[in-house]
Amino acid sequence: VALIVLMKFSRKEFMGSKLFQVIEEYPNVRPLNKPSLLDGALNGTYCSSYNNLVQTKGVYFWGTEGGRNIRSKLELSIKNEFNIGIENLPPQSQYLLLNSTYRDVWKLSKEDQEAWIEKVQSAREQFVSMEKRKRRRHNKND
């Protein structure tokens, strides 16, 4: 909650707010005033202490040196297909995206992920080719 509110207000504004004071009054709700469950309570020094860790210990945004793991081409392809959504997918193939989530596909074995990508991309390519042929025929008839 603290981070969501911090996106709207500065740290000092939030800490001076009635919401912050109310949360601080109730011990079982105090964790809401933490940037994350691994961090201490928001106390006015969080950003500067984090910046200090970045400068002195080389801590990266994702918490480990080097930052987030680099995604493989397969992972990027899966993400890309979900970002595109059902656009250019024939109705009979839309279930591939509508009946699963990114997380569902992520949990599949590498072989099953590759098969899923192949099905989605193949369906898109066939649909686009079919639409192009329809347009060409329509243009010839005009």
C-alpha positions in Angstrom: 0.0 0.0 0.0 2.8 2.4 0.9 4.4 2.1 -2.6 1.0 2.6 -4.3 0.4 5.8 -2.3 4.0 6.9 -2.8 3.4 6.9 -6.5 0.8 9.6 -6.0 2.5 11.5 -3.2 6.1 12.2 -2.1 7.4 10.1 0.8 7.2 13.1 3.1 3.7 13.9 2.1 2.6 10.3 2.7 4.3 10.1 6.1 2.6 13.3 7.1 -0.8 12.1 6.0 -3.7 11.0 8.1 -3.6 7.6 6.4 0.0 6.9 7.5 -0.9 8.0 11.1 -3.9 5.7 11.2 -1.9 2.7 9.8 0.8 3.3 12.4 -1.8 3.1 15.3 -2.6 -0.5 14.5 0.2 -3.0 14.9 -1.3 -5.7 12.7 -1.7 -3.2 9.8 1.7 -1.6 10.2 3.3 -3.8 7.5 1.2 -1.8 5.0 3.6 1.1 5.7 6.6 -1.0 4.4 7.9 -0.7 0.8 7.9 -4.5 0.8 7.7 -7.4 3.3 11.5 -7.6 3.3 12.0 -4.0 4.2 11.7 -2.1 7.4 8.9 0.4 8.1 8.8 3.6 6.1 10.7 6.1 8.2 11.9 8.9 6.0 15.2 7.3 5.2 14.2 4.4 2.9 15.1 6.0 -0.4 18.4 7.4 0.8 19.4 4.1 2.4 18.5 2.2 -0.7 20.5 4.7 -2.8 23.4 4.2 -0.5 23.3 0.4 -1.0 23.3 0.9 -4.7 26.3 3.2 -4.5 28.3 1.3 -1.9 27.4 -2.4 -2.5 26.3 -2.4 -6.1 22.8 -3.6 -5.3 20.6 -3.5 -8.4 16.9 -2.7 -8.6 16.0 -6.4 -8.7 18.0 -7.1 -5.5 20.9 -9.0 -7.0 24.0 -8.0 -8.9 23.3 -7.9 -12.5 19.6 -7.2 -12.0 16.8 -9.3 -13.5 17.7 -12.5 -15.4 17.9 -12.1 -19.1 14.9 -13.7 -20.8 15.4 -16.4 -23.4 14.1 -16.0 -26.9 11.4 -18.5 -26.0 10.3 -16.5 -23.0 10.3 -13.3 -25.0 8.2 -15.0 -27.7 5.6 -16.2 -25.1 5.4 -12.7 -23.6 5.1 -11.2 -27.1 2.2 -13.4 -28.0 0.3 -12.5 -24.9 1.0 -8.8 -25.6 -0.4 -9.1 -29.1 -3.5 -11.0 -27.7 -6.1 -12.4 -30.0 -5.4 -10.0 -32.9 -4.9 -11.9 -36.1 -5.9 -15.2 -34.6 -8.8 -17.1 -36.2 -11.7 -17.7 -33.8 -11.0 -21.4 -33.6 -7.4 -20.7 -32.3 -8.3 -17.9 -29.8 -8.6 -20.5 -27.0 -4.8 -20.7 -27.0 -4.7 -17.2 -25.4 -8.2 -16.9 -23.8 -8.1 -20.2 -21.9 -4.6 -19.8 -20.4 -2.5 -17.1 -18.7 1.1 -16.1 -19.2 1.8 -18.0 -15.9 0.1 -21.2 -17.2 2.3 -21.3 -20.3 5.3 -20.3 -18.2 4.8 -23.5 -16.0 4.8 -25.8 -19.0 7.9 -27.8 -20.0 10.2 -26.2 -22.5 8.9 -28.6 -25.2 5.3 -27.8 -24.4 6.1 -24.1 -24.5 7.7 -24.5 -27.9 4.7 -26.4 -29.1 2.3 -23.7 -27.8 4.3 -20.9 -29.5 4.3 -22.9 -32.7 0.5 -23.3 -32.6 -0.1 -19.6 -31.9 2.4 -18.3 -34.5 1.2 -20.8 -37.1 -2.4 -19.9 -36.6 -1.6 -16.1 -36.9 0.4 -16.7 -40.1 -2.4 -18.7 -41.7 -5.0 -16.2 -40.7 -3.0 -13.3 -42.1 -2.3 -15.1 -45.3 -6.0 -16.0 -45.7 -7.0 -12.3 -45.0 -4.5 -11.2 -47.7 -6.0 -13.6 -50.2 -9.5 -12.4 -49.4 -8.4 -8.8 -50.0 -6.7 -9.6 -53.3 -9.8 -11.4 -54.5 -12.0 -8.5 -53.4 -9.7 -6.0 -55.1 -9.8 -8.0 -58.3 -13.6 -8.1 -58.3 -13.8 -4.3 -58.0 
